Amino acid sequence: MAKEKGKASFILYFEYKDYFEQLSVEERGELITAIFDYVVTGETKKLKGASEMAFATFSTPSPEYEMERVSMP
């Protein structure tokens, strides 16, 4: 199993459940695989349609996250 040194996990927020529910079972599988690949390798996998749009939400930090990250002591 390949994994980046020092990175043993990543966060998947409950709010993302809505994105998964709008996808077919096949698209969900493609999306979660693409997310794991992105976290491990930093490379993006070519997806189609709704899966591609959902992936963009995972690979781009939300403004709320950035505000929280910047304000942390």
C-alpha positions as CSV (number, residue, x, y, z in Angstrom):
1,M,0.0,0.0,0.0
2,A,1.5,3.3,-1.1
3,K,1.3,6.3,1.2
4,E,3.0,9.6,1.4
5,K,5.5,9.8,4.3
6,G,4.0,11.5,7.3
7,K,0.5,11.4,6.0
8,A,-1.6,8.6,7.5
9,S,-5.1,10.2,7.1
10,F,-7.2,12.9,5.7
11,I,-10.5,14.5,6.7
12,L,-13.8,13.8,4.9
13,Y,-16.5,16.1,6.3
14,F,-20.1,15.0,6.9
15,E,-21.3,17.9,4.7
16,Y,-19.8,16.1,1.7
17,K,-22.4,13.3,2.1
18,D,-24.9,15.4,0.1
19,Y,-22.5,15.3,-2.9
20,F,-22.2,11.6,-2.7
21,E,-25.9,11.1,-2.5
22,Q,-26.4,12.9,-5.8
23,L,-24.2,10.4,-7.6
24,S,-24.8,6.9,-8.9
25,V,-23.1,4.1,-7.1
26,E,-20.5,3.8,-10.0
27,E,-19.8,7.6,-9.8
28,R,-19.4,7.4,-6.0
29,G,-16.8,4.7,-6.4
30,E,-14.9,6.7,-9.0
31,L,-15.1,9.8,-6.8
32,I,-13.8,8.2,-3.6
33,T,-11.0,6.5,-5.6
34,A,-10.0,9.8,-7.2
35,I,-10.0,11.5,-3.7
36,F,-7.7,8.8,-2.3
37,D,-5.4,9.1,-5.4
38,Y,-5.3,12.9,-5.0
39,V,-4.4,12.7,-1.3
40,V,-1.7,10.1,-1.8
41,T,-0.1,11.3,-5.0
42,G,-1.3,14.9,-5.4
43,E,-2.5,14.0,-9.0
44,T,-6.0,14.5,-10.2
45,K,-7.8,11.8,-12.1
46,K,-10.0,12.7,-15.1
47,L,-13.6,12.3,-14.1
48,K,-16.8,13.1,-16.0
49,G,-19.9,15.1,-15.3
50,A,-21.2,15.3,-11.7
51,S,-18.2,13.3,-10.3
52,E,-15.9,15.9,-11.7
53,M,-17.9,18.8,-10.2
54,A,-18.0,17.0,-6.8
55,F,-14.3,16.3,-6.9
56,A,-13.6,20.1,-7.3
57,T,-15.2,20.6,-3.9
58,F,-12.8,18.2,-2.3
59,S,-9.6,19.4,-4.0
60,T,-10.2,23.1,-3.3
61,P,-10.3,24.3,0.3
62,S,-13.5,26.1,1.2
63,P,-13.4,29.8,2.1
64,E,-14.6,28.8,5.6
65,Y,-11.7,26.4,6.0
66,E,-9.2,29.0,4.9
67,M,-10.6,31.5,7.4
68,E,-10.5,29.0,10.2
69,R,-7.0,27.9,9.3
70,V,-5.7,31.5,9.1
71,S,-7.3,32.5,12.5
72,M,-5.8,29.5,14.4
73,P,-3.1,30.6,16.8
